């Protein structure tokens, strides 16, 4: 793909996830998964994450809450790291985890705190 939205989406995706993650996703795409990768780049990152109406840190906190509610542990782990790179503090993230625990249930909360502990250990210098 070569659209302007795709190019913007790739730029945003690389800023948020890092070159290694994005290169791995793109290089490992095959006939089955390539359309999914293109959709993610163009629409998720190029159309939504690139919007200026909300800062990326706010979008990250919203994503964390939704991923906990949907029980998407793999994506939650990814987006906890993204949130730290997008400027969220560990304290802000912990507040989202607490709120999600109340609304999504103790098992979801317990899992989210376990995943956050693992991710936070990878970012010792994050606030």
N, C-alpha and C positions, 0 to 999 in steps of 0.2 A: 504494500500500500504506500501511496505517496501523497495523500491529501494533506492539507495544512493542519487539519485537526489531528490526523495521525502523527504528524511530526511534533506537534505540540504535546500530544499525549505521550509520545516516547520520551520527550524532554522531561515532562513532569514525572513519569514513571521512574526514570533513571534518578532524578533528584530524590524521590521518596524511597526507593528500594535499593538503589545502588546499581552500578554497572554489572557487577558479578551476578546478582540475582536476575536482572533483566536479560543479560546475555544468555544465561543458563536457560531461562524460560523460552527465549526466542530460538536458540540453537537446538533445543531439544524438541521443538514443535515438529509435528509430522502432518501428513495429510488430514488426519483426524483432528488434531489440536490446533493447527495453524489458524483456522477461522476463529477459534475461541481467543487466541492470543491477539489477533487483529481487532476483534471486538473489544477486548479489555483495554487495549492501548487507545483506540479511537474514542470509544464512548465513556468508559470508566474514567480514564485519565484525561483525555482530550476534551471531553464534554462536561464532566462533572468536577473532577479534582482541579481542573484549570480555572474554574469559575472564581471570580474575585469577590463574590457576595459574602462568602464566609472564609475566614482564614483556614489554612490547612490544619492548624492545631484543633480548631473547632470541629472540622470534618472528621479528624481522627478520633476525637472523643465520641462523636456520634456513632462512628463506625464500631468502636469498641463496644458500646452499649448494644448495638444491633447484633453484632457477632455473638455476644454472650447470650442474648435472647434467642438467637437461632441455633445455639449450640454448635457453632462452627469453630472448633478448637484450633485447627490448623491455621485458618485465616486469622483467628484472634492472635495467635503467636506472631504471625507476620505483622499484623497491624499494631501490636503493642510496640514493636521496634520502630515501625513507621511513625507512630505517635511521638516517640522520643526524638526521632530525627526531625519531626515537624515542629518541635519546640514545646511539646507538652511536658509538664513536670511529672515526676513519679507520684507526687502528692495529688495532682489533678487526676491522674489515671486511677489511683487508689480510690478516690471519691466516686468515680464512675463505677468502679468495681463494687463498691459498697451499695450504691444506689441500684445497680443491676441485681445485686443479691436480694434486695428487698422485693423488687418487682419480678425477677425471674426465678427466684428460689435459691435455697441454700446449696443444693448440689451444683448449680450453675455458678454461683458465687465462689464456692470452694475451688472448683476447677479453674475459674478465671484467676484467682489469687495464686494458685500453684503455677499456672502458666506465666503470670506476671513476674513472680519471683525468679523463674528461669530466665526470662527475657531481661529483667533488670540486672541480673548478674553479668550479662553480656555487655552492658552499658554502665560500668561503674562510675564514669564521670558525668553521666546525665544527672540533671537536677532532680 
